[in-house]
Amino acid sequence: MILAAVSYRIYNRRSSSFNRRLGSLLDQAVTANVVAPDQRTRLLELARAQRHGLALSASSWIAVLAGLFVVAGFSLIIAHNWDDIGPVIRILAFLAVFLFIGEACVRTRSLKAAFHVPLEFLWFFFPLLGIGLYAQTFQLSGDPIKPFVVWLALTLPMVWLSSRIFLGLTHTLALATVLFTGNFIHGLLSLTSGDGGVWAGTNPGAWLLTLAIWAALVVNARRFLPTGQRGLLLGLAAVWVFALFLASTPLHLGDPGLLFVAAMSLAVLWMLLAGFPGLVASLGVLYGLTFLWHTNEFRPHSVSTSGMILTYGLLAGAALLTALGRFTVNLDRKWELGVRGIVLATLLLPLAALTGEASLLHSLAIVANLLLGTIAVLLMWHGSTRGVVWQVNAGVALLLLLLITRFIDVLGDMFRSGLGLIVAGILLAAVAFGVERGRRKLLGFKKETIS
Amino acid sequence: MKGLRLVLLGHLLFFGLWGTYLLTSHRDAEEIWLETLPVDPRDLLAGHYVDLRFQALTPQNFSDCRTINAPQVVYLRLAPDGPELRTREGPKRMWLARECRKGGTVPPEKGTWVRGTAEQKGDFHFGIERFYVSETSFLREARSGEVVAKVSVNQRNEARILELVPRR
């Protein structure tokens, strides 16, 4: 009932204010002699006839509250006598309520969205409730992921038949959660290795099921995600592959250097294929590389051959796409060459971490800082000359992040004394002031260019 | 409309058939008794339950099941060879594992065999590791050695926990 009421309000939240605004507009129209008073009355009647009963009155809210009390009372009685209710009664009651909800959902589909939406959500979660009920009634235990996989498989056709984007996105989110949980704990979806180095790869069921979930995710994304947001699925895939590298799976990479290579390759691929979120991820990995200044050595542990082959495959793919692929943003020839060069340098930089030697790691961190600074300047430059505000802001934000991080890195010791804190604060404020002034200047330049 | 009704029918059929199976699968099943170690009362989405460990169900004690290379089915043969314990339902002989077989081969008719699955982490599940209790049940606080488990094993070698019985 509450869900219905809330949904009712959400779906029709504009109705009451619409009536008020319409009445006010018509009053003004009558005053200005645009419409006659009787026309005003008839127009308002027509509007009310089309939107009758859209707002919940006080009595309706009392009715909702009364219904809530009755439902709470029934729930309490059932809860108190739960142990005395036999399995047959439980199953029959569950099936009857399920039938009622499903049929009500089907009947209200094209008529009353305010009731259909909460009913559809109830139906969506009801199989999971049923699995829990059966498990409790018959003391079933075992695989913790299986009930969720069964629930998502059962509700898949219902979600695809529904036109509600929100339901589709809920299902997609649940699929992704089950995939990320199931692949890395024990159970029918587990891809993790055993303690003795034995892995679930010998059980093709887990891989097949994982593949099926990915297929469902792709279909869901095509159906429910707006075209511009589909890159998120690619990001999800990149994070998933990286999680396989990190966890104890057949693709495990125990070498931090290789992990950096893999992370950068995945992030650059994401950026080249999907744009902005991938750019953020690539810059994030590059930013991570700047912290290698504090590392003295890498000690690689076990590295799986399949993981290594896949990592170098991803690196080669990303490099090829960087060199030959088409960019999603329009750039002139000179800029395009420059961007390709910067991306290639960023992509190949983590290879220096493979040696694991302190001197190389420190040099790599310095180059990563320089690259980040260059990218920030290029973003500001390009943004200001082409009038792209977000590029200027992104460049400034990146530069500021870099400056603050290195500021804390270099002058971190000053934070230990009161005077040091004051000096550090003033210096930081000066940096922020300088960067902000620069940003305003660049944006001002942009306006001049446009005018 | 038609598609949604078909989906609804499918859902109802699934739960109807599953419910019927669960109601009938353990009729006339053999009852066995197992010593249990209740641990960790949990309160997750599933409700209140007690996690159970069974010392008697340790396939690793048998050479056949010591090395498990992949998730697979295992069968344990149980026999009433354990100690006799006094319970609220009278003295009961506890059952112990006597033999283990791995792989999909169905065990011989003779003896009481319980079907389980071996996970890649070296865990074994027999479907009786969880016992749902009401919020106020004393079983939520049960400690090792205080209760024994009454378990039924059907013709398909599936085990289902019937109740936890306090020891005297």
HADDOCK unambig.tbl for C-alpha pairs under 7 A between the chains (distance, minus, plus):
assign (segid A and resid 91 and name CA) (segid B and resid 19 and name CA) 6.62 0.50 0.50
assign (segid A and resid 95 and name CA) (segid B and resid 12 and name CA) 6.55 0.50 0.50
assign (segid A and resid 102 and name CA) (segid B and resid 8 and name CA) 6.14 0.50 0.50
assign (segid A and resid 106 and name CA) (segid B and resid 1 and name CA) 6.21 0.50 0.50
assign (segid A and resid 106 and name CA) (segid B and resid 4 and name CA) 6.69 0.50 0.50
assign (segid A and resid 132 and name CA) (segid B and resid 46 and name CA) 5.83 0.50 0.50
assign (segid A and resid 136 and name CA) (segid B and resid 132 and name CA) 5.77 0.50 0.50
assign (segid A and resid 139 and name CA) (segid B and resid 130 and name CA) 6.84 0.50 0.50
assign (segid A and resid 139 and name CA) (segid B and resid 131 and name CA) 5.81 0.50 0.50
assign (segid A and resid 139 and name CA) (segid B and resid 132 and name CA) 6.33 0.50 0.50
assign (segid A and resid 139 and name CA) (segid B and resid 160 and name CA) 6.82 0.50 0.50
assign (segid A and resid 139 and name CA) (segid B and resid 161 and name CA) 6.28 0.50 0.50
assign (segid A and resid 140 and name CA) (segid B and resid 127 and name CA) 6.08 0.50 0.50
assign (segid A and resid 140 and name CA) (segid B and resid 128 and name CA) 6.86 0.50 0.50
assign (segid A and resid 141 and name CA) (segid B and resid 127 and name CA) 4.76 0.50 0.50
assign (segid A and resid 141 and name CA) (segid B and resid 128 and name CA) 5.97 0.50 0.50
assign (segid A and resid 141 and name CA) (segid B and resid 129 and name CA) 6.03 0.50 0.50
assign (segid A and resid 141 and name CA) (segid B and resid 130 and name CA) 5.48 0.50 0.50
assign (segid A and resid 142 and name CA) (segid B and resid 125 and name CA) 6.12 0.50 0.50
assign (segid A and resid 142 and name CA) (segid B and resid 127 and name CA) 5.19 0.50 0.50
assign (segid A and resid 157 and name CA) (segid B and resid 7 and name CA) 6.87 0.50 0.50
assign (segid A and resid 158 and name CA) (segid B and resid 4 and name CA) 6.42 0.50 0.50
assign (segid A and resid 158 and name CA) (segid B and resid 7 and name CA) 6.36 0.50 0.50
assign (segid A and resid 161 and name CA) (segid B and resid 4 and name CA) 6.86 0.50 0.50
assign (segid A and resid 186 and name CA) (segid B and resid 119 and name CA) 6.71 0.50 0.50
assign (segid A and resid 187 and name CA) (segid B and resid 119 and name CA) 6.94 0.50 0.50
assign (segid A and resid 193 and name CA) (segid B and resid 120 and name CA) 6.73 0.50 0.50
assign (segid A and resid 194 and name CA) (segid B and resid 120 and name CA) 4.85 0.50 0.50
assign (segid A and resid 194 and name CA) (segid B and resid 121 and name CA) 4.63 0.50 0.50
assign (segid A and resid 195 and name CA) (segid B and resid 121 and name CA) 5.95 0.50 0.50
assign (segid A and resid 198 and name CA) (segid B and resid 69 and name CA) 5.96 0.50 0.50
assign (segid A and resid 199 and name CA) (segid B and resid 70 and name CA) 6.78 0.50 0.50
assign (segid A and resid 199 and name CA) (segid B and resid 120 and name CA) 6.66 0.50 0.50
assign (segid A and resid 200 and name CA) (segid B and resid 70 and name CA) 5.92 0.50 0.50
assign (segid A and resid 200 and name CA) (segid B and resid 71 and name CA) 6.89 0.50 0.50
assign (segid A and resid 200 and name CA) (segid B and resid 120 and name CA) 6.35 0.50 0.50
assign (segid A and resid 202 and name CA) (segid B and resid 70 and name CA) 6.12 0.50 0.50
assign (segid A and resid 203 and name CA) (segid B and resid 70 and name CA) 6.43 0.50 0.50
assign (segid A and resid 203 and name CA) (segid B and resid 71 and name CA) 6.66 0.50 0.50
